[in-house]
Amino acid sequence: MSPEKLSESESESEAEAESEALKIAYSPCPNDTFVFDAWAHGRVPGAPALDVTFADIDITNGMAERGELDVLKVSYAVLPYVLDEYALLPCGGALGRGCGPLVLTREPGVDLTGRTVAVPSERSTAYLLFRLWAADTVPGGVGEIVVMPFHEIMPAVRDGKVDAGLVIHEARFTYRNYGLHSLADMGEHWETTTGLPIPLGAIIAKRSLGAEELRRLADSARASVRAAWDDPEASRPYVLEHAQEMDPKVADQHIGLYVNEFTADLGEDGYAAVRGLLTRAAAEGLVPPLGPDALAFP
């Protein structure tokens, strides 16, 4: 076979492999790249190949609502809108303790009654936790909610463009660099009032893939998590490549906070946390109610 024909054959094989690959989207955040590194790079035996799209959670939430892609990392807050088409995988996502969103202000002890608050999305778990916290602690109600890209929130609070900002992820470690104060920890409030872990990000997959394939995906995600734990250094290049100039120490803190036993398996407490959050949010009129078997995995 000539080199040209070999090249054509290789190209056809690559195109065929790409067409058969599972289309997945998750964020470039360290916890997601850490979790999916082994799977994305073919180091999980028996796992389907992945065609990865990197997108922030607000983008993947929209993809889920439009029914795009086979597998997505989304906010738990979006589940009530997509569970007819997608199933919740029992692993691969982000729950935890001591890792909730923060409300930041320029001055300590600000009363948020009637104040403007910047949030990264109104279809996020962070937003649901914030609204549940505000219902309990801001009797007069907060003022205008302004949606803005996550990276703009802390500068906007610092510069006085908004009165407060709701932040997630690595901002827990960096907000002091902006001269800001933590007014309240949404996760602390949630844990104190429920005793449950904080549900943040979920992995969902299309029900149309079938029960057997959904179980294979769950096994693959779980194996990828365990591979990352067994050899953390193997994932480091992938994590830092996509960490958006994040300090490696902050990336390690991020992983330590968001990748835990609930990532390997939601378990009884994990499912209770998810149902508890969405039930409370539905009671406040923030999301549609869940059906009794909506979270069941095949």
Disulfide bonds with the S-S distance in Angstrom:
none
